[in-house]
């Protein structure tokens, strides 16, 4: 097994690999992201944080993107791991990095159906008074 390096250094990440990662987990087509300056800027916006899992050649294996005010709340926007690397602890490690950095805030997740157990294992429990809502349809998320 290759060694896995974990980092929050966005300069180590190839944005085309992020686009390919998104496609590999069903978050659209890589071609929709590649070459789009707005997409590249999403990881650099104030209040946007990201944690990455890279192999020994700095190829992207997984990532977690979150929004936080660093005081009250943190929201996991997405967490994705290349399918062939899933169930090997990468997602749990990325969640651990988030917890270490933002454990002083409330952490919220809008989980896709079927992933709730993963988040519960990471200490993020279902909240009976919260419901996830979406405006955009047709992308499999609503």
N, C-alpha and C positions, 0 to 999 in steps of 0.2 A: 504494500500500500504506500502511495506517495505520502510525503509529509504534507501537512496542511498548515498554512500560515494564515493567521487571523489578524486583521488590521482594520483601522478606520481611515487609513490614508487613501483618499480618493485619487491621488496622483499615481498610484500603483495599478489602477484599474483601466482596462481598455473598454471604452464605452460601447464599441461594437459587440464585445463579449457580454455586456449587460443586456443589450438588445437580443442577442442569441439566447441568453438565459431566460429572459421573459418569454420568448417564443417556445422554449423547451418545456415550460410549465403551463402553457396555454394563455399567456397574457398578451395575445396579439401576435402579429408577424414582425420578425426582426426588421424587415424592410420598412415598416412603418416608423421605426425609431432611428435607424441609421441615417446619418446626414441631416437630421433635424436639430438645429441649434437649440431650440426650446427644450427638447428632450435632454440634451447634454447639460443644459443649465439646471435641470431639476435637482441634481445632486449638490449644487452649489448655492441654492437659495438659503437665505437666513432661516434658521429654525428647522432645516432639513439635515438629518444625520444619517450616516450609512455605515454599516459594518460588513466586511467582506471576508470570504474564505477563498484562499488562493492555493493552487498547487505549487510545487517546488519551482515551476517555470513561470510563476505569476499568472497562470490562466485561472479565470474565475470559475469557482465551483459553486458558490452560493453567496447570497447577500440578504441583508435586512435593511430596509429603509424606514425611517421614522420621522415624525414631526414632533417637536417639543418646544415648549416655552421655557424649559429647564427650571421650572419653579412649581407648577401645579400639575400639569398633565403631559403625557407622552402618548402618541398614537402610532402604532405600527401600521405603516402604509402597505408594505408588502414584505414577505419573506419568501425567498425561493432558493431551491437547491437543484442543481442539475439532476435529472431523474436517475442517472446511474450512480450518483453519490448520495441519494436519499437513504434514510434509515441507518446512517453511519455516525450520527451525533453532530453533524454540522449545524443543522437548524437549532439544536439545543445549545450549542456553543455560541451561536450568534445571539440567541435570546439571553444567554448569560452575560454577554458583553453589553447588551442593552440594559439589563438589570443592574450591572455594576455601574454603568454611566448614569442611568436615570432612575435608580431605585428609590430616590428621594421624592419622586413624583408618582402620581397614579399612572398606571400603564394600561392603555386600552387597545383592543384588537378587534377588528371586524373579520371573523374567521369564515372562510369558505366552508360549505357543508362538507363534513367528513374530516375536517382538520381540528375540530374542537378538542379532541382528546390530546393531541399534541400540545396545544396551548395549556390545557389543564395540567399536564405533566410539568410544564414550565412555571406553574404557579399562577397562571392567568385563568381565573375561574369565570364561569358564566355569571352574568349579572342579571338577576331577574327583572330589574327595573329598566334595563337598556334594551333597545332594539336597533338593529342596523337598518338603515334606509338607503336607497340608491336612486338617483335621478336618471342615470343613463341606462338604457335597456339595449338588448340585442347583443350584448357582449358576454353573456353567460353569467354575469355577476348579479343579476336581479332575479 
